[in-house]
Amino acid sequence: MPILLNMLRAIAIILGIVLAAVGGVIAYRAYFLEPAAAVIISEHGVRELPDTYRTIEGIVLLILGAVMAFFAARRKKNK
């Protein structure tokens, strides 16, 4: 039984790290690399706005993956 729990913990850690990495890539690409979601044209010039929803989605995935990996990696105290 403890072997199965250790294997599940290792899978949860790896999955959390992968999820955090994917979230970071999505957020980075949405904010810096992808084409802008909107273009504002005013008297002062043209301004591009990043895709806010994809950026927030990436940041949420990054946070959830990091939290998942952190809690899976914590040692439980045996009572």
Secondary structure, 3 states (H helix, E strand, C coil): CHHHHHHHHHHHHHHHHHHHHHHHHHHHHHHHHCCCCEEEEECCEEEEECCHHHHHHHHHHHHHHHHHHHHHHCCCCCC
